[in-house]
């Protein structure tokens, strides 16, 4: 893709969008194997320009679009997503491009346009950073659940960033690592307060244990 400045007008930022059936949270780790030419080009552009891209949950449509779908713009996205920064990459023997991205800031999509190859470009507005928040005795169970999750070998391979003293960090990592439906994770992402997210996570964990 051609070079486009990421800083737009009125505080808006221009970035390419990677629609997925996955929700990325700030601080979360997202390994991806990329084979579609438009996304290979996008990732190479991001690495060359030291730019970021946006991960947004697909409401409907496929991650892998046929040319007809790309032309028809059948994909429907949620409006809230997360900026992703490439922190590692490798070229596999089978030609796939492997990357590891890390979630940065949450954003809201203002508008989108689609290139001929189906790549989405969006103007986005960053959302205010959430307060760090304090954990209380009522959150001890959630911290214990998170500690257990962090011991899982597959999760240890991701080496996620987490501060077990911060409500924001604990709420993000639990929402990230618990086996929840993408739409539930999206609802958790869209919450603006760590305490609100932790309250919902307490309810969800209670359902698991019930």
Secondary structure, 3 states (H helix, E strand, C coil): CCCCCCECCCCCEEEEEEEECCCCCCCCEEEEEECCHHHHHHHHHHHHHCCCEEEEEEEECCCCCCHHHHHHCCCEECCEEEEEEEEEEEECCCCCEEEEEEEEEEEEEEEEEECCCCCEEEEEEECCCCCCCECCHHHHHHHHHHHHHHCCHHHHHHCCCCCCCEHHHHHHHHHHHCCCCHHHHHHHHHCCCHHHHHHHHHHHHHHHHC
